[in-house]
Amino acid sequence: MTERREVELIRKALDAVKADWKTTPKIVEIRFEIGDDHTGDPAVDVLVLIDNATKDEDWTSENLDPIADRVREEIEKLNIDRLVHVGYRRPDDLAEAAGRP
């Protein structure tokens, strides 16, 4: 499978995860990159952007692990031989890191 095809399939799968997610915390966007991880293994790095209004007490593994599980399940269904790494941020955190108010 070509990398371009992998990107297309992963994008479609992650769009479905976002569209279907109805519980807390609210997903506002899912970004990803494919490449190699720090050990040199083929990987998909997924960044889930969680609504800025999410309360700090909702940033728990109890709430976030199901998102990662769903992301991994959907990518595994594609038979793409890449490790899946999932991280979380608020959009405001990204803007702050980029030096934007």
trRosetta pair geometry for C-beta under 8 A, 3 or more apart (Angstrom, degrees):
i j d omega theta_ij theta_ji phi_ij phi_ji
1 5 5.0 -117 -176 83 91 128
1 6 5.8 108 128 -58 118 87
1 80 7.0 -89 74 -107 150 81
2 5 4.6 97 59 5 82 101
2 6 7.0 -139 99 -5 45 85
3 6 5.4 -50 -150 34 37 116
3 7 6.4 40 152 -22 66 101
3 34 6.6 -174 -157 93 98 138
4 7 5.7 -52 -153 32 32 112
4 8 6.6 32 150 -19 64 104
5 8 5.6 -52 -150 35 35 114
5 9 6.3 30 155 -15 67 107
6 9 6.0 -61 -148 40 29 107
6 10 6.0 25 158 -17 67 111
6 34 6.1 67 117 -82 127 172
6 78 7.7 110 -138 143 68 138
6 80 5.4 107 -134 -126 104 132
6 82 7.6 88 -166 -13 139 138
7 10 5.9 -57 -141 40 27 108
7 11 6.1 30 159 -22 63 108
7 34 6.4 -124 -80 6 82 130
8 11 5.9 -57 -149 34 25 111
8 12 6.5 22 156 -16 62 108
9 12 5.9 -57 -150 36 31 110
9 13 6.3 29 153 -18 65 108
9 78 4.9 125 146 -141 131 136
9 80 7.0 167 88 -51 133 129
10 13 5.7 -57 -147 38 32 111
10 14 6.1 25 158 -14 68 109
10 32 6.1 -106 143 88 129 154
10 34 7.1 155 8 -56 164 120
10 44 6.2 -165 -133 -133 148 143
10 75 6.1 22 -120 -114 90 97
10 78 6.9 -89 -74 1 63 173
10 80 7.0 -29 -66 3 102 168
11 14 6.1 -60 -144 41 27 105
11 15 6.2 32 156 -22 64 107
11 32 7.6 -151 -83 45 63 119
12 15 5.8 -52 -147 33 28 114
12 16 6.7 30 153 -19 61 105
13 16 5.8 -57 -157 33 31 112
13 17 6.7 35 147 -22 65 101
13 74 4.1 152 179 152 113 114
13 75 6.0 146 110 -76 155 55
13 77 7.3 165 -122 60 133 110
13 78 6.3 -88 -49 -48 148 125
14 17 5.3 -42 -148 29 41 115
14 18 6.6 41 153 -16 66 101
14 30 4.4 -142 173 105 116 137
14 32 6.3 -168 -51 -16 164 131
14 46 7.0 -170 -109 -134 133 119
14 71 6.8 27 -110 -131 86 90
14 74 7.1 153 -70 101 47 143
15 18 5.8 -54 -152 37 33 110
15 19 6.2 30 153 -18 66 110
15 30 7.6 -150 -72 52 39 117
16 19 5.7 -55 -141 40 32 111
16 20 5.9 20 163 -11 67 114
16 74 6.7 175 74 -138 113 144
17 20 6.2 -69 -145 44 23 102
17 21 6.2 32 158 -40 63 108
17 27 7.5 -29 125 88 88 173
17 30 6.5 45 77 -31 117 165
17 67 7.7 96 170 -157 122 73
17 70 5.4 136 -135 130 111 114
17 71 5.8 40 -124 -87 168 65
17 74 5.6 -116 -59 -9 110 159
18 21 5.9 -51 -145 16 27 115
18 27 5.0 -130 -128 110 78 129
18 29 7.2 4 -118 -129 146 22
18 30 5.3 -143 -58 -4 116 114
21 26 7.7 137 117 -144 112 43
21 27 4.9 53 74 14 153 123
21 67 7.1 30 -120 -111 138 92
21 70 7.5 153 -85 89 100 164
23 63 7.8 -150 127 -145 108 84
23 66 7.6 5 69 90 137 145
24 54 7.4 141 -167 -128 91 95
24 58 5.5 -86 157 -151 118 134
24 63 6.0 -52 113 -141 82 126
25 50 4.6 24 124 -156 138 118
25 51 6.2 -154 173 32 96 92
25 54 4.3 17 -138 -118 126 133
25 58 5.2 122 -71 138 101 125
25 59 7.4 21 -43 -81 146 59
25 63 5.8 76 -14 156 86 130
25 64 7.5 3 20 -80 114 74
26 50 6.9 116 73 -162 54 66
26 51 4.0 31 71 -19 107 131
26 53 7.7 21 36 61 125 99
26 54 6.9 -155 34 -70 78 100
27 30 6.4 3 179 -51 126 94
27 48 5.9 -64 -128 -169 106 102
27 49 7.1 97 -164 73 64 58
27 50 6.5 -51 -103 -103 49 56
27 51 7.6 -84 -55 -29 6 83
27 67 6.9 148 -73 -130 122 129
28 49 4.9 -66 65 108 94 103
28 50 6.9 106 8 -165 93 10
28 51 5.3 124 -42 -78 111 63
28 91 6.4 -54 81 -37 147 120
29 48 7.9 166 90 -158 51 42
29 49 4.2 16 56 42 88 126
29 91 7.5 79 23 -78 121 107
30 46 6.5 -12 -173 -169 99 100
30 47 7.3 159 -159 82 50 51
30 48 5.4 -14 -110 -108 83 67
30 49 7.1 -147 -75 19 35 78
30 71 7.5 -176 -149 -108 140 118
31 46 7.4 153 85 -159 48 50
31 47 4.5 -10 63 60 98 102
31 49 7.1 57 -4 -24 99 105
32 44 5.7 -2 -172 -179 124 95
32 45 6.4 158 -154 83 66 52
32 46 4.7 -19 -99 -103 100 65
32 47 7.0 -177 -79 19 46 69
33 44 7.5 166 82 -156 40 53
33 45 5.0 -5 56 56 89 103
34 42 7.6 6 -177 -174 94 86
34 43 7.2 179 -149 93 57 47
34 44 5.3 -26 -100 -102 79 71
34 45 7.7 -179 -87 19 28 71
34 82 6.5 -57 -142 -132 102 165
35 42 7.8 -154 127 -143 22 56
35 43 6.5 -19 75 61 57 83
35 45 7.3 -16 38 0 96 109
36 40 5.3 -11 177 -151 131 35
36 41 6.4 145 -155 69 79 26
36 42 6.0 -53 -100 -93 67 38
36 43 6.2 88 -154 16 23 95
37 40 7.3 -50 67 17 62 16
37 41 5.3 -8 37 59 104 84
37 42 7.9 32 -3 109 83 8
37 43 3.9 74 -43 -22 97 153
37 45 7.5 139 -96 -64 85 99
37 83 6.1 -37 -18 67 140 129
37 85 6.5 121 -105 -27 125 137
41 82 7.9 138 142 -148 86 56
41 83 5.5 51 118 -3 126 125
42 81 6.3 62 74 111 138 78
42 82 4.4 -92 128 -108 95 80
42 83 7.0 142 90 11 55 75
43 82 5.3 143 -119 -177 16 96
43 83 4.5 -30 -109 64 86 89
43 84 7.2 164 -161 -83 74 23
43 85 5.9 18 -178 -3 125 107
44 75 6.1 -146 49 -145 158 154
44 80 7.5 59 -39 112 130 134
44 82 4.9 91 -22 120 88 133
44 83 7.3 -164 25 89 67 44
44 84 5.0 -12 63 -111 104 70
44 85 7.1 -180 86 28 52 68
45 85 5.0 -17 -113 69 64 109
45 87 7.4 1 -175 7 87 109
46 71 5.5 169 117 179 170 146
46 84 6.4 10 -5 -171 120 91
46 85 6.7 173 24 86 74 52
46 86 4.7 -19 72 -107 110 70
46 87 7.1 166 89 26 57 64
47 86 8.0 161 -85 -158 25 52
47 87 5.3 -20 -110 71 69 96
47 88 7.5 154 -162 -94 60 20
47 89 6.3 -9 -173 16 106 109
48 67 5.7 80 -138 152 174 138
48 68 8.0 -118 -10 -72 142 67
48 71 7.3 -117 -62 -60 122 145
48 86 6.4 19 -12 -171 112 98
48 87 7.2 -177 23 89 75 42
48 88 5.1 -26 69 -105 96 73
48 89 7.8 151 79 27 50 60
49 88 7.8 147 -96 -158 21 58
49 89 5.9 -31 -110 77 66 79
49 90 6.9 81 -162 -147 75 21
49 91 5.4 54 -169 -62 127 78
49 94 7.4 -44 -111 -14 115 135
50 54 5.0 -17 146 -10 112 155
50 59 7.7 144 92 -98 164 90
50 88 5.6 23 -17 -170 119 106
50 89 7.2 175 22 86 84 26
50 90 5.8 -57 71 -89 81 64
51 54 5.1 124 74 -36 81 92
51 90 7.4 -18 109 -131 21 88
52 90 5.0 95 -103 -173 61 117
52 91 5.9 -65 -56 46 102 93
52 92 5.0 81 -117 -14 118 115
54 58 5.2 -117 -176 77 91 128
54 59 6.7 99 134 -58 120 86
54 90 6.9 -149 39 -95 110 109
55 58 4.8 94 63 -1 81 104
55 59 7.9 -140 101 -12 50 81
56 59 5.8 -48 -162 17 44 113
57 60 7.3 -3 169 -35 49 111
58 63 5.4 23 -180 -9 72 175
59 63 7.2 -97 -116 64 15 127
59 64 6.9 28 -159 -42 53 125
59 88 7.6 173 -141 112 97 142
60 63 5.1 87 59 13 80 96
60 64 6.7 -176 87 3 35 94
61 64 5.8 -66 -125 53 33 97
61 65 4.9 41 177 -34 75 112
62 65 6.9 -21 -108 23 11 109
63 66 7.2 -67 -174 27 27 104
63 67 7.8 20 143 -13 60 107
64 67 5.6 -55 -163 31 49 114
64 68 6.6 42 148 -15 76 104
64 88 5.8 -78 -138 -40 129 155
65 68 5.6 -56 -149 40 39 110
65 69 6.1 42 154 -23 70 105
66 69 5.4 -49 -142 36 34 116
66 70 6.3 36 158 -20 65 104
67 70 5.9 -57 -151 36 29 109
67 71 6.3 30 152 -19 65 106
67 86 7.2 175 112 170 91 145
67 88 7.7 85 83 -85 146 118
68 71 5.6 -53 -146 36 32 113
68 72 6.2 30 157 -16 66 107
68 86 4.1 180 -119 67 94 154
69 72 5.9 -59 -149 39 28 108
69 73 6.2 30 154 -22 65 109
70 73 5.6 -52 -144 35 30 114
70 74 6.3 28 159 -18 64 106
71 74 6.1 -60 -151 36 26 107
71 75 6.5 17 157 -11 64 110
71 84 6.5 179 124 167 99 137
71 86 5.4 125 69 -94 150 134
72 75 6.0 -62 -146 42 30 105
72 76 6.0 31 157 -21 67 110
72 84 4.8 173 -108 75 79 146
72 86 7.2 -91 -47 -31 91 128
73 76 5.8 -57 -145 37 26 111
73 77 6.6 35 154 -28 61 102
74 77 5.8 -47 -155 23 32 117
74 78 7.5 34 147 -23 58 101
75 78 5.7 -52 -165 23 42 116
75 80 6.2 -70 177 50 85 117
75 82 7.5 -75 163 70 127 100
75 84 5.2 137 66 -84 152 139
76 79 7.7 45 174 -68 44 35
76 80 8.0 -117 -108 44 26 75
76 84 7.7 -89 -48 -13 82 138
89 93 4.6 -130 -171 74 99 130
89 94 5.6 93 134 -48 141 93
90 93 4.5 103 57 -6 80 102
90 94 7.6 -150 92 -3 48 81
91 94 5.8 -55 -157 34 39 111
91 95 6.5 38 150 -18 70 105
92 95 5.5 -53 -146 37 36 112
92 96 6.2 39 154 -21 68 106
93 96 5.7 -54 -147 37 30 112
93 97 6.3 30 154 -19 64 107
94 97 5.7 -54 -146 37 31 111
94 98 6.3 23 155 -13 65 110
95 98 5.8 -63 -149 42 29 107
95 100 4.4 -79 -173 76 85 107
95 101 7.4 -32 147 87 117 18
96 99 7.7 50 179 -67 30 18
96 100 7.3 -92 -72 62 25 62
